[in-house]
Amino acid sequence: VMTLDVEMPNMNGLDFLDKVMRLRPFPVVMVSSMTEKGAATAISALELGAVECVGKPSARHPDSFDALAPTVRAAASARIARAPAQRATPASAYRWNGHIVALGASTGCVEALMALIPHFPANCPPTVIAVHMPAEFTRSFARRLDGATPAQVREASDGAPLTQGCIYLAPGTHAHLHVVDAGGLKCRLRAGDQVNGHRPSVDVLFESVAAACGARATGAILTGMGKDGAAGLLAMRRRGARTLGQNEASCVVYGMPKAAAQMGAVEQELSIQALGSRLMQLTSQANGK
């Protein structure tokens, strides 16, 4: 495993990472400043194939390097593979059946979601996503995802109604994202302790979707270290929701999907290349089976 500073003299970290991934791919953990510019660069690094990005310590984030050692250990067993680009389902071919989609991911989430989200057409089901990222990174990541799909991708805001054609990414660090039924499905951002070591937590999101939507939802748990999201996906399945997991071969780290599968939460495992089209099938009037 190599740790690589985004900001280096002569050749910047992105140029160096690009050469590494083309000539001799192996696990790389990026180190980035926790600024808007640093976050945008970190997202680019993750798209190029970096396993994870850790923020540099600062007055606002003095303990950010606490995550460095466990991140490097997890990266040692990461699979380095590039998913092929995907095409969106044409909006004219998709008829929404009223179900929402809930997604959760951690290590490897940028690569996975950049492969998955382009499948979503402009009239896609309302979709909520929780990933393990600092707030500075989720803003940049939402903008990057927005450019990768005809649907609209935005950071979730408190009280925002879940609307067809919109994808809501949980803001990092400060609150958990919940889905509530309050005269229609809405986003709620609520403060609280970390769950499974994370805020936002995938478990919290999935459990709220189970309570608010029951069988009117489809959940998918993607690549990531740990077990966050496994119990929440099981809660969704017990309420009648369809539940999917990313398969081991296409995960950067097969931790979260493995925990969910072992718990009985996953109805079907698929590659990241197949998950997007399957999500659209399960939320379509044409094929919900």
C-alpha positions in Angstrom: 0.0 0.0 0.0 1.2 3.5 -0.8 0.1 6.7 0.8 0.2 9.6 -1.6 -0.1 13.3 -0.9 -2.4 15.1 -3.4 -0.1 18.2 -3.2 3.5 17.5 -4.3 6.1 19.6 -6.0 6.9 19.2 -9.8 4.3 16.4 -10.4 1.0 16.6 -8.5 -0.5 13.6 -6.8 -3.2 13.1 -9.5 -0.6 12.9 -12.3 1.5 10.4 -10.3 -1.6 8.3 -9.4 -2.6 8.2 -13.0 0.8 6.8 -14.0 0.7 4.2 -11.1 -2.8 3.0 -12.1 -1.8 2.7 -15.8 1.6 1.1 -15.3 1.4 -1.0 -12.1 -2.0 -0.8 -10.3 -1.9 -1.4 -6.5 -3.6 0.0 -3.5 -3.1 3.7 -2.9 -4.5 5.8 0.0 -4.6 9.6 -0.8 -3.9 12.3 1.7 -5.7 15.5 1.1 -6.4 18.9 2.7 -9.9 19.2 4.0 -10.8 22.2 1.8 -13.2 22.5 -1.1 -10.3 22.4 -3.6 -8.7 19.4 -1.8 -12.0 17.6 -1.7 -12.5 18.0 -5.4 -9.0 16.6 -6.0 -9.6 13.7 -3.7 -12.7 12.7 -5.5 -10.7 12.8 -8.8 -8.1 10.6 -7.2 -10.8 8.1 -6.1 -12.1 8.0 -9.6 -8.7 7.2 -10.9 -8.5 4.2 -8.6 -7.3 5.3 -5.2 -8.8 3.0 -2.5 -9.6 5.8 0.0 -8.7 9.4 0.9 -7.8 10.6 4.4 -7.9 14.3 5.3 -4.9 16.1 6.7 -5.1 17.3 10.3 -6.2 20.9 10.7 -7.6 23.1 13.4 -11.1 22.0 12.4 -10.1 18.3 12.0 -7.2 17.7 14.5 -7.8 14.0 14.7 -8.3 13.1 11.0 -5.1 11.0 10.9 -6.7 8.6 13.5 -8.3 7.0 10.5 -5.0 6.6 8.6 -3.8 3.3 10.1 -7.0 1.3 9.8 -7.5 2.7 6.3 -4.1 1.5 5.2 -4.7 -1.9 6.7 -8.1 -2.2 4.9 -6.4 -1.0 1.6 -3.9 -3.9 1.8 -6.7 -6.4 0.9 -8.5 -4.1 -1.6 -9.2 -5.3 -5.1 -7.9 -2.8 -7.7 -10.1 -3.1 -10.8 -11.7 -0.5 -13.0 -15.4 -0.8 -13.8 -16.4 0.0 -17.4 -18.4 3.1 -18.1 -22.2 2.5 -18.1 -25.0 4.1 -20.0 -28.2 5.4 -18.5 -31.5 3.8 -19.1 -33.4 6.0 -21.6 -36.1 8.0 -19.8 -38.6 7.0 -22.4 -38.1 3.3 -21.6 -38.6 3.7 -17.8 -41.9 3.9 -15.9 -41.6 4.4 -12.2 -43.6 2.1 -9.9 -43.6 4.4 -6.9 -40.7 2.6 -5.0 -37.7 4.5 -3.7 -34.1 3.3 -3.8 -31.7 3.4 -0.8 -27.9 2.9 -1.2 -25.1 2.6 1.2 -21.3 2.4 0.7 -17.9 3.1 2.2 -14.4 2.2 1.0 -14.5 2.1 -2.8 -17.8 4.1 -2.9 -16.6 6.7 -5.5 -15.7 4.0 -8.1 -18.8 2.0 -7.4 -21.3 4.9 -7.5 -19.6 6.4 -10.6 -20.3 3.0 -12.3 -23.8 2.6 -10.8 -25.4 6.1 -11.0 -25.1 6.5 -14.8 -27.7 3.8 -15.1 -30.3 6.1 -13.6 -32.4 7.9 -16.2 -33.7 11.5 -15.9 -37.0 10.1 -14.4 -35.3 7.7 -12.0 -36.9 6.7 -8.7 -36.2 9.0 -5.7 -32.9 7.7 -4.4 -31.1 8.3 -1.1 -27.5 7.5 -0.5 -25.3 7.3 2.6 -21.5 7.1 2.3 -18.7 7.4 4.8 -17.1 10.8 3.8 -16.3 14.1 5.5 -18.7 17.0 4.7 -16.1 18.7 2.5 -15.9 15.6 0.3 -19.7 14.9 0.0 -20.3 18.3 -1.5 -17.7 17.7 -4.2 -18.9 14.1 -4.7 -22.5 15.2 -5.2 -21.4 17.6 -8.0 -19.3 14.9 -9.6 -22.2 12.4 -9.6 -24.6 15.0 -10.9 -22.4 15.3 -14.0 -22.4 11.5 -14.5 -26.2 11.0 -14.9 -29.2 12.7 -16.5 -30.9 12.6 -13.1 -30.3 15.4 -10.6 -27.9 14.7 -7.7 -27.7 17.0 -4.7 -26.8 16.9 -1.1 -29.8 16.1 1.0 -31.3 19.0 3.0 -33.6 18.8 6.0 -37.2 18.7 4.9 -36.5 18.1 1.2 -39.3 16.1 -0.4 -38.2 12.9 -2.2 -38.9 13.7 -5.9 -38.8 11.5 -9.0 -35.6 12.2 -11.0 -33.6 13.3 -7.9 -30.8 11.5 -6.0 -30.0 12.7 -2.5 -26.5 12.2 -1.0 -26.3 12.4 2.8 -24.0 15.3 3.9 -20.9 14.0 5.6 -20.0 14.1 9.3 -22.6 16.2 11.0 -25.9 14.4 10.9 -27.7 11.2 10.0 -30.0 11.1 7.0 -33.5 9.7 7.7 -36.4 9.2 5.3 -39.7 10.0 7.0 -43.3 10.0 5.8 -44.7 13.4 6.7 -47.4 14.1 4.2 -45.2 12.5 1.6 -41.7 11.1 1.9 -39.0 13.7 3.0 -35.4 13.8 4.0 -34.6 14.5 7.7 -31.2 15.4 8.9 -30.8 14.6 12.6 -27.9 15.0 15.0 -26.9 12.0 17.0 -24.0 9.9 18.1 -22.1 7.9 15.6 -23.5 4.5 14.7 -21.0 1.7 13.8 -18.4 4.5 14.0 -20.1 6.6 11.4 -22.3 9.7 10.9 -24.0 9.5 8.6 -24.7 5.8 9.1 -26.0 3.5 6.4 -27.9 1.5 9.1 -29.7 4.6 10.3 -30.7 5.5 6.7 -31.9 1.9 5.9 -33.8 1.5 9.1 -35.7 4.8 8.5 -36.5 3.6 4.9 -37.8 0.3 6.3 -40.1 2.2 8.8 -41.3 4.9 6.3 -41.6 2.8 3.1 -41.9 -0.9 3.9 -42.2 -2.9 0.7 -42.2 0.3 -1.4 -38.4 0.4 -1.4 -35.4 -1.3 -2.9 -32.1 -1.3 -1.0 -28.5 -2.0 -2.1 -25.4 -2.3 0.0 -22.1 -1.6 -1.9 -18.4 -2.0 -1.3 -17.1 -0.9 2.1 -15.1 -1.8 5.2 -17.0 -3.0 8.3 -20.7 -3.9 8.8 -22.6 -0.6 8.7 -25.8 -1.1 6.7 -26.2 -4.9 7.3 -28.8 -4.6 10.1 -30.6 -1.8 8.3 -30.8 -3.8 5.1 -32.2 -6.8 7.0 -34.8 -4.5 8.5 -35.8 -3.4 5.0 -36.0 -7.0 3.8 -38.2 -8.0 6.8 -40.6 -5.2 5.9 -40.9 -6.5 2.3 -38.4 -4.4 0.5 -36.2 -5.9 -2.3 -32.6 -6.0 -1.2 -29.4 -6.3 -3.2 -25.7 -6.6 -2.5 -22.5 -5.9 -4.5 -20.7 -9.1 -5.2 -17.2 -9.9 -3.9 -15.5 -9.9 -7.2 -16.5 -6.3 -8.0 -16.0 -4.8 -4.5 -12.9 -2.9 -3.5 -13.5 -4.1 0.0 -16.1 -6.9 0.5 -16.9 -6.0 4.1 -20.3 -4.4 4.3 -21.9 -6.6 1.6 -20.4 -9.7 3.2 -21.8 -8.8 6.6 -25.2 -8.2 5.1 -25.2 -11.4 3.2 -24.1 -13.4 6.3 -27.0 -11.9 8.2 -29.5 -12.9 5.6 -30.2 -9.3 4.5 -29.3 -9.7 0.8 -31.8 -11.2 -1.5 -29.4 -11.2 -4.6 -25.7 -10.4 -5.1 -24.7 -8.8 -8.4 -21.6 -7.1 -9.9 -21.6 -3.4 -9.8 -21.9 -3.5 -13.6 -25.3 -5.4 -13.2 -26.7 -3.6 -10.2 -27.8 -0.4 -11.9 -30.0 -2.1 -14.5 -31.4 -4.4 -11.8 -32.4 -1.5 -9.6 -34.2 0.1 -12.5 -36.0 -3.2 -13.2 -37.2 -3.6 -9.6 -38.5 0.0 -9.5 -40.2 -0.1 -12.9 -43.8 -0.8 -13.7 -42.7 -3.1 -16.5 -40.7 -5.6 -14.3 -40.9 -5.6 -10.5 -40.1 -9.3 -10.1 
